[in-house]
Amino acid sequence: MQMFKIVLADDDSRFVAQFKKITEWEKYEMEVVAVFDNGDEVIEYIEDNPVDAVITDISMPEIS
């Protein structure tokens, strides 16, 4: 089974921890492959690592 690769990006670490915990990722064939707290890190990561989706906060440090 092919899992969808998901990146989470939010500068609120408590939100990310709860979101990861309550979401049934495997049920929907998804895997969180990375978590970042600023937009620059997300861009750097996805340039070298293909992902299927990025779930992000709109307003973040460095770049939104």
N, C-alpha and C positions, 0 to 999 in steps of 0.2 A: 504494500500500500504506500503510495506516494503522499507524503505529508506536505502541506503548504507551509512555507517558511515565512514567519512573521517577525518583524522588528517592532518593539515597543519603544516609544520615546516620550518622556515626560520628566520635567524637573521636580516633580513631587514623588519622591521615592515611596511614600506611604500609599499613594494611589496605585502606583505600579505594582507594588507587592500585593495589594488586595485584588486588583484586576487580574493578575496572574493566578491568584489563588481561587477566585470564584468562577473563572471561565473554564469551561470543560473543553480545553484545547483538543485533546485527542478525539473526543466525540465528533468534532467537526473536521477531523483530519488536519489539524494545525499544530505547529511546533514553534514556540518562541525561541528563536535562534540568537537573539541579542536584545539587550536593553540599554538605552542611553539616556542621559539627562541633558543633552544639548544637541542642537541641530547639526553642528559641524561634525560631531562624531557619527551621526547617522549617515550623512553624505559620504564621509570617508569610508565607512563600512560598506555601504551598498555599491560603491565604485568597484570594489574587489570581490564582493560576495553577493551573488544574485539572490533576491528574495521575492516572494509573491506579493507581500503587502507590508506597509508601514502604518502602524496605528500611532498617531502622534497628537500631542497637545499643540494647539495652534501658536501659543505664545511661549517661547522658550529662550533661554540664554544663548548668547552668541549669534544665532540665526533662527528665525521663525519660519 
